[in-house]
Amino acid sequence: MAESTHRQDVVSRAEALVEPLVRAEGFELVELEYGREPQGWILRLFIDRPGHDPMVKEGGVGLDECARVSHAVETALEVEDLVPHAYSLEVSSPGINRPLRRPEHFAKVVGKRVKVKTFGPVGQPPRKSFSGVLEQVGSRDITVQVEGGGAFQIPFRDIAKANLDFEF
């Protein structure tokens, strides 16, 4: 199996397995990453409290909560044997530049600065990188107001990566 297909398979199977376990612990699964890093293979979960405002530090996820969720999912991951080789499990909060993946993630940050990268050129003039204020979230797309560039409608299917762009 090609490495990218292997990664996608592990990610989709792991998400299906751990999301209900994370939810049962009172958290939401914001993102799941799986890949090879210099120290070896990593399966990384980013969790948050449902309804938590990402712009507010209080009420987020701490070390104790991450440890609790790690303990809740590690046995299930081992039993299912989703990863056919040695790996490390990491559980953490999404941080201030949190990833945005689902429509509900984008809906929480309307009016805030975001960075969005697309798989290919989008809009006029065509571009693949957008940094600006998230103005709107629709059922199929988002609208980002890019400073000096205008408003761009970006279909969810074209988004390769997006995150909150917290400014200090």
C-alpha positions in Angstrom: 0.0 0.0 0.0 1.4 3.5 -0.9 2.3 5.6 2.1 -0.3 8.3 1.4 -3.1 5.7 1.0 -1.9 4.0 4.2 -2.0 7.4 6.0 -5.5 8.1 4.8 -6.7 4.7 5.7 -5.3 4.9 9.3 -6.7 8.5 9.7 -10.2 7.6 8.6 -10.4 4.3 10.6 -8.8 6.0 13.7 -11.3 8.9 13.5 -14.3 6.5 13.3 -12.9 4.6 16.3 -11.8 7.5 18.6 -14.4 10.2 18.0 -17.2 8.5 20.0 -14.6 7.7 22.8 -13.5 11.4 22.9 -17.1 12.5 22.9 -17.9 10.1 25.8 -15.2 11.8 27.8 -17.0 15.2 27.2 -14.7 16.6 24.5 -14.8 17.0 20.7 -12.2 15.7 18.3 -11.0 18.8 16.5 -8.3 17.1 14.3 -6.5 13.8 14.0 -3.1 13.7 12.3 -1.0 10.7 11.5 2.5 10.8 10.0 6.1 10.0 10.2 8.3 12.6 12.0 12.0 12.4 12.9 11.2 10.6 16.1 9.0 8.0 14.4 5.3 7.6 13.6 2.9 9.8 15.5 -0.9 9.6 15.9 -1.9 13.0 17.2 -5.4 14.0 18.5 -6.4 17.6 19.0 -9.3 17.9 21.4 -11.4 20.7 22.8 -14.5 21.2 24.9 -17.7 21.5 22.8 -18.7 25.1 22.4 -15.4 26.4 23.7 -14.5 29.8 22.2 -11.0 29.4 20.7 -10.2 33.0 21.4 -10.7 32.5 25.2 -8.0 30.6 27.1 -10.2 29.8 30.1 -12.4 26.7 29.7 -10.1 25.0 27.3 -8.3 21.7 27.6 -5.5 21.1 30.1 -2.9 18.4 30.7 -5.2 16.3 32.9 -7.9 16.2 30.3 -5.4 15.2 27.6 -4.1 12.4 29.8 -7.7 11.2 30.5 -8.6 11.1 26.8 -5.3 9.4 25.9 -6.0 6.7 28.4 -9.6 6.3 27.1 -8.5 5.8 23.4 -5.1 4.0 23.7 -6.6 0.6 24.5 -9.2 0.7 21.7 -6.4 1.7 19.3 -4.3 -1.2 20.4 -7.2 -3.7 20.2 -8.2 -2.6 16.7 -4.5 -2.7 15.6 -5.0 0.2 13.2 -1.3 1.1 13.0 0.8 -1.9 11.8 4.0 -0.6 13.4 5.3 1.2 16.4 3.9 4.7 16.9 3.4 7.3 19.6 0.0 8.6 20.6 -0.2 12.3 21.5 -3.3 14.2 22.7 -3.3 17.9 23.0 -5.4 21.1 22.7 -5.6 22.6 19.3 -3.9 25.8 20.5 -4.5 29.4 19.4 -3.8 28.7 15.7 -6.2 25.8 15.8 -7.0 23.8 12.6 -10.3 24.4 11.0 -11.7 21.3 9.3 -15.4 21.0 9.6 -18.1 23.6 8.9 -18.8 23.9 12.6 -15.2 24.7 13.2 -15.4 27.6 10.8 -18.7 28.8 12.2 -17.1 29.3 15.6 -14.6 31.8 14.2 -16.7 33.9 11.9 -15.3 37.5 12.1 -11.8 36.3 13.0 -8.6 36.1 10.9 -8.0 32.7 9.2 -5.4 31.2 6.8 -6.7 28.9 4.1 -4.7 26.9 1.6 -6.5 25.2 -1.3 -5.5 22.2 -3.4 -5.6 24.3 -6.6 -6.2 27.9 -7.7 -9.6 29.4 -6.6 -11.3 32.7 -7.4 -10.4 35.7 -9.4 -7.6 36.4 -9.6 -6.8 32.7 -9.0 -4.8 31.9 -5.9 -4.1 29.0 -3.5 -3.4 30.9 -0.3 -5.8 33.1 1.5 -5.3 35.1 4.7 -8.0 37.4 5.9 -11.3 37.7 7.9 -13.7 34.8 7.7 -16.9 36.6 6.7 -19.4 33.8 6.2 -19.8 30.0 6.4 -22.3 28.4 4.0 -23.4 24.8 3.5 -20.8 24.3 0.7 -18.3 27.1 1.1 -16.7 29.9 3.2 -16.1 33.5 2.3 -12.8 35.1 3.3 -12.2 38.8 3.0 -8.6 39.1 1.9 -7.1 42.5 2.7 -6.5 44.3 -0.6 -7.8 41.3 -2.6 -11.6 41.3 -1.9 -13.9 38.6 -0.9 -13.2 35.0 -2.0 -15.7 32.2 -1.9 -13.8 28.9 -1.2 -15.7 25.6 -1.5 -15.0 23.2 1.4 -14.0 20.5 -1.1 -11.1 22.7 -2.3 -9.7 23.4 1.2 -6.4 21.5 1.8 -5.6 23.2 5.1 -7.1 26.0 7.2 -6.4 27.4 10.6 -7.3 30.3 12.9 -4.7 33.1 12.4 -4.4 34.5 15.9 -2.7 37.9 16.0 -1.0 39.1 19.2 
